[in-house]
């Protein structure tokens, strides 16, 4: 498949972090990567390739050289994230309002809230079900067969709507799930969940369920120049990283991709980039493959933090920096910030630029306007725990954090080519 086909496949399957990981895991397994469990003994072999699923929503994959030869960076890491701004279903979520069945949700990450209105919304994630062993509940993947929706208020009832409306996160973002008979007093969402999973309602212990925009990705533009889709941030990076590590054949060092959860809410979790997992995993791999100087090898590593960037919006050109104006279709962005909200390291940036020049890969630079605070990525967080050369890169988007975002189709290939070259070049 082409890189855009790989991306479309992941966008359609990756409707929750757990589903995104499962889709990436499927590609890696088909490419010959062997599965590991972090809580079990490993028996690693040089020249082999492996992957590990952590807590269902974070994924690592790595390739080992046939022998350690000293080519630096000895360990080359590329990281992205599997989560995206959305709505999450709360426990005990039934809300009855004048005959309507609604679902209590909370906002996850920095979503543009009004873009979630008037769309078909699905529900997906994972459900904990009673098991024989209290310490090992059964974990079930869930993907709803039905949609829910959040309708807008008619302009006749809010004449000021086109002047801008602030939505209350508790009362005005409640999806409508159906109509209720007056006599019904049951748990309609739990009943639906149990029916979809074909289990007893009493066996449901808890869930992590994402409300996602259930619309397919589409090419747009007079010549199909663009991709309009949900979850481009950051599944376009995840797709490129999986393609690159499958393609890259490196014989003298180790390549590793890390697809972390919880970036949109700060990365501070057991499966986020602010955990000790990456540092701990690298130490374990190096020691189990007989690398006697594991500590020095570890610090001869490099990290590409791969997340999306802001592209210049033609209707709001003044929101962009006065000298750094990345445009969709001109290549991926190198992201810089003296505040270190992006992992700015001129030596690492120089490496990326030389890779691009060697392989003729188009790239641009993004910097925020000096009077506007920008976002951050997992790059600065991960590099604080693993202090090695780090650089933030990513595909420029329009409508970032909207229910649907926009990117140039050609930029996907540029990003994948960068990561592949980073993994291979000496």
C-alpha positions as CSV (number, residue, x, y, z in Angstrom):
1,X,0.0,0.0,0.0
2,X,1.0,3.6,-0.5
3,X,1.7,5.8,2.6
4,X,-1.6,7.6,2.3
5,X,-3.4,4.2,2.0
6,X,-1.6,3.1,5.2
7,X,-2.7,6.3,6.8
8,X,-6.4,6.0,5.7
9,X,-6.4,2.4,7.1
10,X,-5.1,3.6,10.5
11,X,-7.5,6.6,10.6
12,X,-10.5,4.3,10.0
13,X,-9.4,1.6,12.5
14,X,-7.8,3.9,15.2
15,X,-11.0,5.2,16.7
16,X,-9.6,5.0,20.3
17,X,-6.0,4.7,21.5
18,X,-6.6,1.0,22.1
19,X,-7.9,0.5,18.6
20,X,-5.0,2.5,17.1
21,X,-2.5,0.3,19.0
22,X,-4.3,-2.9,17.8
23,X,-4.1,-1.7,14.2
24,X,-0.4,-0.9,14.4
25,X,0.2,-4.2,16.2
26,X,-1.5,-6.0,13.3
27,X,0.9,-4.4,10.8
28,X,4.0,-5.2,12.8
29,X,3.0,-8.8,13.4
30,X,2.3,-9.2,9.6
31,X,5.8,-7.8,9.0
32,X,7.5,-10.5,11.2
33,X,7.8,-8.6,14.5
34,X,7.6,-10.9,17.5
35,X,5.4,-10.0,20.5
36,X,6.9,-9.4,24.0
37,X,5.3,-8.9,27.3
38,X,7.0,-6.6,29.7
39,X,6.0,-8.6,32.7
40,X,7.6,-11.8,31.4
41,X,11.2,-13.0,30.7
42,X,12.6,-12.1,27.3
43,X,14.8,-14.2,25.1
44,X,16.1,-11.6,22.6
45,X,18.1,-12.6,19.5
46,X,20.4,-10.3,17.6
47,X,19.0,-9.4,14.1
48,X,15.4,-10.0,15.2
49,X,12.6,-7.5,15.6
50,X,10.0,-7.2,18.4
51,X,7.0,-5.2,19.6
52,X,5.4,-4.8,23.0
53,X,1.8,-3.6,23.9
54,X,1.7,-1.8,27.2
55,X,-1.7,-1.3,28.9
56,X,-3.4,-1.7,25.4
57,X,-2.9,2.0,24.5
58,X,0.9,2.3,24.2
59,X,3.1,0.4,21.8
60,X,6.8,-0.1,21.4
61,X,8.6,-1.8,18.5
62,X,12.3,-2.2,17.9
63,X,14.8,-3.9,15.6
64,X,18.1,-5.3,16.8
65,X,21.4,-5.3,14.8
66,X,23.1,-8.5,13.9
67,X,26.0,-7.1,16.0
68,X,26.8,-3.9,17.8
69,X,29.3,-2.0,15.6
70,X,29.5,1.4,17.2
71,X,27.8,3.5,14.6
72,X,26.2,6.5,16.3
73,X,23.5,7.3,17.3
74,X,23.6,3.6,18.4
75,X,20.0,3.7,19.4
76,X,17.6,5.8,17.2
77,X,14.2,6.5,18.7
78,X,11.1,8.0,17.1
79,X,8.1,8.7,19.3
80,X,4.5,9.7,18.6
81,X,1.2,9.5,20.5
82,X,-2.0,7.4,20.1
83,X,-4.5,9.6,21.8
84,X,-6.5,12.6,20.4
85,X,-8.8,15.3,21.8
86,X,-12.3,13.9,22.2
87,X,-15.1,13.1,24.6
88,X,-14.9,10.3,27.1
89,X,-17.9,8.5,28.7
90,X,-18.2,8.8,32.4
91,X,-19.1,6.0,34.8
92,X,-22.8,5.6,35.6
93,X,-23.5,7.8,32.6
94,X,-27.2,7.7,32.0
95,X,-29.0,11.1,32.0
96,X,-32.7,11.3,31.4
97,X,-34.1,14.6,30.1
98,X,-37.8,14.9,29.1
99,X,-37.9,11.6,27.4
100,X,-34.4,11.8,25.8
101,X,-31.7,9.3,26.7
102,X,-28.4,11.2,27.0
103,X,-24.9,10.1,28.0
104,X,-22.7,11.9,30.5
105,X,-19.3,12.7,29.0
106,X,-16.2,14.7,29.8
107,X,-13.8,16.5,27.5
108,X,-10.4,14.8,27.0
109,X,-7.6,17.1,25.9
110,X,-7.9,20.5,24.1
111,X,-10.8,19.9,21.7
112,X,-12.5,22.6,19.6
113,X,-15.8,21.9,21.2
114,X,-18.3,23.2,18.6
115,X,-16.8,21.0,15.9
116,X,-18.2,18.0,17.7
117,X,-21.8,19.2,17.1
118,X,-24.1,17.8,14.5
119,X,-21.9,14.8,13.6
120,X,-22.4,11.0,13.8
121,X,-20.4,10.0,16.9
122,X,-19.4,6.4,17.7
123,X,-18.2,4.9,20.9
124,X,-15.1,2.8,21.2
125,X,-12.5,1.6,23.7
126,X,-12.0,-1.2,26.2
127,X,-14.2,-2.7,28.8
128,X,-13.2,-4.6,32.0
129,X,-15.4,-7.7,32.6
130,X,-15.5,-10.0,35.5
131,X,-13.0,-12.9,35.4
132,X,-12.3,-16.0,37.5
133,X,-9.2,-14.3,39.0
134,X,-10.0,-10.9,40.7
135,X,-6.5,-9.6,39.7
136,X,-7.1,-10.4,36.1
137,X,-10.4,-9.1,34.8
138,X,-11.2,-9.9,31.2
139,X,-10.4,-7.0,28.9
140,X,-12.8,-6.6,25.9
141,X,-12.4,-4.4,22.9
142,X,-15.5,-2.4,22.2
143,X,-16.7,-0.7,19.0
144,X,-20.4,0.4,18.9
145,X,-22.6,-0.6,16.1
146,X,-24.7,2.6,16.6
147,X,-24.0,6.3,16.5
148,X,-25.0,9.0,18.9
149,X,-25.0,12.8,18.3
150,X,-24.9,16.3,19.9
151,X,-27.3,18.6,18.0
152,X,-26.8,22.3,17.8
153,X,-29.3,24.8,19.1
154,X,-31.3,26.4,16.3
155,X,-30.4,30.0,15.4
156,X,-34.0,31.0,16.1
157,X,-33.4,30.2,19.8
158,X,-29.9,31.8,19.8
159,X,-29.8,34.8,17.5
160,X,-26.2,35.6,18.6
161,X,-24.8,32.2,17.6
162,X,-22.7,33.5,14.7
163,X,-21.0,35.9,17.1
164,X,-19.5,33.0,18.9
165,X,-20.8,30.7,21.6
166,X,-19.0,29.2,24.6
167,X,-20.3,25.7,25.2
168,X,-20.7,24.5,28.8
169,X,-18.7,21.2,29.1
170,X,-21.2,19.7,31.5
171,X,-24.6,20.7,30.2
172,X,-24.2,21.5,26.5
173,X,-22.0,18.6,25.2
174,X,-24.3,15.7,26.3
175,X,-24.8,13.4,23.3
176,X,-28.4,12.2,22.6
177,X,-28.4,8.4,22.5
178,X,-32.2,7.8,22.0
179,X,-35.7,8.2,23.2
180,X,-37.1,6.7,26.4
181,X,-40.5,5.3,27.3
182,X,-41.8,6.9,30.5
183,X,-42.0,3.6,32.3
184,X,-38.4,2.6,31.5
185,X,-36.2,2.9,34.6
186,X,-33.2,0.7,33.7
187,X,-29.6,1.4,32.9
188,X,-29.9,2.0,29.1
189,X,-26.2,2.6,28.4
190,X,-25.1,-0.5,30.4
191,X,-27.8,-2.5,28.7
192,X,-26.6,-1.4,25.3
193,X,-23.0,-2.2,26.2
194,X,-23.8,-5.6,27.5
195,X,-25.9,-6.4,24.4
196,X,-23.1,-5.3,22.1
197,X,-20.6,-7.4,23.9
198,X,-23.0,-10.3,24.4
199,X,-22.3,-10.5,28.2
200,X,-24.4,-10.0,31.3
201,X,-24.7,-6.4,32.4
202,X,-23.7,-7.4,36.0
203,X,-20.3,-8.6,34.6
204,X,-19.3,-5.1,33.4
205,X,-16.8,-3.7,35.9
206,X,-15.6,-0.5,34.3
207,X,-14.7,1.0,30.9
208,X,-12.5,3.5,29.1
209,X,-14.7,4.6,26.2
210,X,-13.9,7.3,23.6
211,X,-16.7,9.2,21.8
212,X,-15.2,9.6,18.3
213,X,-16.2,11.3,15.1
214,X,-17.5,8.5,12.9
215,X,-16.8,10.0,9.5
216,X,-14.4,8.5,7.0
217,X,-11.3,10.3,5.9
218,X,-11.6,12.0,2.5
219,X,-9.4,13.5,-0.2
220,X,-10.4,17.1,-0.8
221,X,-9.2,19.8,-3.2
222,X,-9.5,20.2,-6.9
223,X,-6.7,17.7,-7.5
224,X,-7.1,15.7,-4.2
225,X,-4.2,17.6,-2.7
226,X,-5.6,17.4,0.9
227,X,-6.7,14.9,3.4
228,X,-9.7,15.8,5.6
229,X,-10.1,13.4,8.5
230,X,-10.5,13.0,12.2
231,X,-7.5,12.0,14.4
232,X,-4.8,13.2,12.0
233,X,-3.2,14.5,15.3
234,X,-1.4,12.2,15.8
235,X,-2.2,9.1,13.8
236,X,-0.4,10.4,10.8
237,X,2.8,10.2,12.8
238,X,2.0,6.8,14.2
239,X,1.4,5.5,10.6
240,X,4.7,7.0,9.4
241,X,6.7,5.5,12.3
242,X,5.3,2.0,11.8
243,X,6.0,2.1,8.1
244,X,9.5,3.3,8.7
245,X,10.5,0.7,11.2
246,X,9.1,-2.0,9.0
247,X,11.0,-0.8,6.0
248,X,14.3,0.2,7.7
249,X,17.0,-2.5,7.5
250,X,19.7,-1.5,9.9
251,X,22.6,-3.9,10.7
252,X,24.8,-1.8,13.0
253,X,22.5,-0.4,15.6
254,X,19.0,-0.4,17.1
255,X,15.9,1.4,16.0
256,X,12.9,1.9,18.2
257,X,9.5,3.5,17.9
258,X,7.4,4.5,20.9
259,X,3.7,5.3,20.5
260,X,2.6,6.7,23.8
261,X,-0.8,7.4,25.2
262,X,-2.0,10.5,27.2
263,X,0.1,13.1,25.4
264,X,-3.0,15.3,25.0
265,X,-3.4,15.5,28.8
266,X,0.3,15.9,29.8
267,X,1.9,12.5,29.4
268,X,2.0,11.9,33.2
269,X,0.8,8.3,33.4
270,X,2.1,4.8,33.5
271,X,1.8,4.6,29.7
272,X,2.7,8.2,28.9
273,X,6.0,9.7,27.9
274,X,6.6,11.1,31.4
275,X,6.9,7.6,32.8
276,X,10.2,5.7,33.3
277,X,9.1,3.1,30.7
278,X,11.2,4.3,27.8
279,X,14.4,4.6,29.8
280,X,13.7,1.3,31.6
281,X,13.0,-0.6,28.4
282,X,16.1,0.6,26.7
283,X,18.3,-0.5,29.6
284,X,16.6,-3.9,29.6
285,X,17.1,-4.4,25.9
286,X,20.7,-3.4,26.0
287,X,21.6,-5.6,29.0
288,X,19.7,-8.6,27.6
289,X,21.6,-8.3,24.3
290,X,24.9,-8.4,26.1
291,X,25.8,-4.7,25.7
292,X,28.4,-4.4,28.5
293,X,28.5,-0.6,28.3
294,X,24.7,-0.2,28.3
295,X,24.8,3.2,30.1
296,X,27.1,4.8,27.5
297,X,25.2,3.3,24.7
298,X,22.0,4.6,26.1
299,X,23.3,8.1,26.1
300,X,24.6,7.8,22.5
301,X,20.9,7.8,21.5
302,X,18.7,10.3,19.7
303,X,15.0,11.0,19.8
304,X,12.7,12.2,17.0
305,X,9.5,13.5,18.7
306,X,7.0,13.2,15.9
307,X,3.8,15.2,16.3
308,X,1.8,17.6,14.1
309,X,2.6,21.3,13.5
310,X,0.6,24.4,12.6
311,X,0.4,25.3,9.0
312,X,-0.4,28.8,7.7
313,X,-4.1,29.3,7.4
314,X,-4.9,31.5,4.4
315,X,-7.9,33.1,6.2
316,X,-5.8,33.9,9.3
317,X,-2.3,34.5,7.9
318,X,-1.6,37.0,10.7
319,X,-1.6,34.3,13.3
320,X,1.6,32.9,11.9
321,X,5.2,34.0,12.8
322,X,6.4,36.8,10.5
323,X,9.4,34.9,9.1
324,X,8.5,31.2,9.6
325,X,5.4,30.4,7.6
326,X,5.0,26.6,6.8
327,X,2.4,25.8,4.2
328,X,0.7,22.5,3.6
329,X,2.3,20.5,0.9
330,X,5.8,21.9,1.3
331,X,7.1,19.0,3.5
332,X,7.1,18.3,7.2
333,X,8.0,20.9,9.8
334,X,11.0,21.1,12.2
335,X,9.4,22.7,15.3
336,X,11.5,25.1,17.4
337,X,10.7,27.0,20.6
338,X,13.2,28.7,23.0
339,X,10.8,27.9,25.8
340,X,11.5,24.2,25.1
341,X,7.8,23.4,24.7
342,X,9.3,21.8,21.6
343,X,12.6,20.0,22.1
344,X,14.8,22.5,20.4
345,X,18.4,21.3,20.0
346,X,20.3,23.0,17.2
347,X,22.7,20.0,16.9
348,X,19.8,17.6,16.5
349,X,18.1,19.9,14.1
350,X,21.3,20.1,12.1
351,X,21.2,16.3,11.8
352,X,17.7,16.3,10.5
353,X,18.5,19.0,8.0
354,X,21.4,17.0,6.7
355,X,19.3,13.9,6.4
356,X,16.8,15.8,4.4
357,X,19.4,17.3,2.1
358,X,21.0,13.9,1.6
359,X,17.7,12.3,0.6
360,X,16.1,15.4,-1.0
361,X,13.2,15.4,1.5
362,X,11.2,18.6,1.7
363,X,11.0,20.3,5.1
364,X,10.0,23.6,6.6
365,X,10.5,25.3,10.0
366,X,7.7,26.2,12.5
367,X,8.0,28.7,15.3
368,X,5.1,30.3,17.2
369,X,4.5,34.1,17.0
370,X,6.3,35.7,19.9
371,X,3.0,37.1,21.3
372,X,1.2,33.7,21.2
373,X,1.6,30.7,23.5
374,X,1.9,27.5,21.5
375,X,1.3,23.9,22.5
376,X,3.8,21.3,23.5
377,X,4.8,17.7,22.7
378,X,6.1,14.6,24.4
379,X,9.6,15.4,23.1
380,X,10.6,17.7,25.9
381,X,9.1,15.4,28.5
382,X,10.8,12.3,27.1
383,X,14.1,13.9,26.7
384,X,14.1,15.2,30.3
385,X,13.9,11.5,31.4
386,X,16.4,10.4,28.7
387,X,18.6,13.4,28.2
388,X,19.9,12.8,24.6
389,X,19.8,14.9,21.4
390,X,16.1,15.5,20.6
391,X,14.2,17.3,17.9
392,X,10.5,17.9,17.3
393,X,9.1,17.3,13.8
394,X,5.7,16.8,12.3
395,X,3.2,17.4,9.5
396,X,1.6,20.8,9.3
397,X,-2.2,20.8,9.8
398,X,-5.0,23.2,9.6
399,X,-7.9,23.0,12.1
400,X,-5.7,21.2,14.7
401,X,-7.8,19.7,17.5
402,X,-11.0,20.0,15.5
403,X,-13.3,17.0,15.1
404,X,-11.9,17.0,11.5
405,X,-8.4,18.3,10.6
406,X,-6.7,19.0,7.3
407,X,-3.3,18.1,5.9
408,X,-1.6,17.8,2.5
409,X,-1.5,14.3,1.2
410,X,2.1,14.6,0.0
411,X,3.4,15.6,3.4
412,X,2.8,12.0,4.7
413,X,5.4,10.6,2.3
414,X,7.9,13.3,3.3
415,X,7.5,12.4,7.0
416,X,7.8,8.7,6.4
417,X,10.9,9.3,4.2
418,X,12.5,11.3,7.0
419,X,12.0,8.6,9.6
420,X,13.2,5.8,7.3
421,X,16.3,7.8,6.4
422,X,16.9,8.6,10.1
423,X,16.8,4.9,10.9
424,X,19.1,3.8,8.0
425,X,21.7,6.4,7.3
426,X,25.3,6.3,8.7
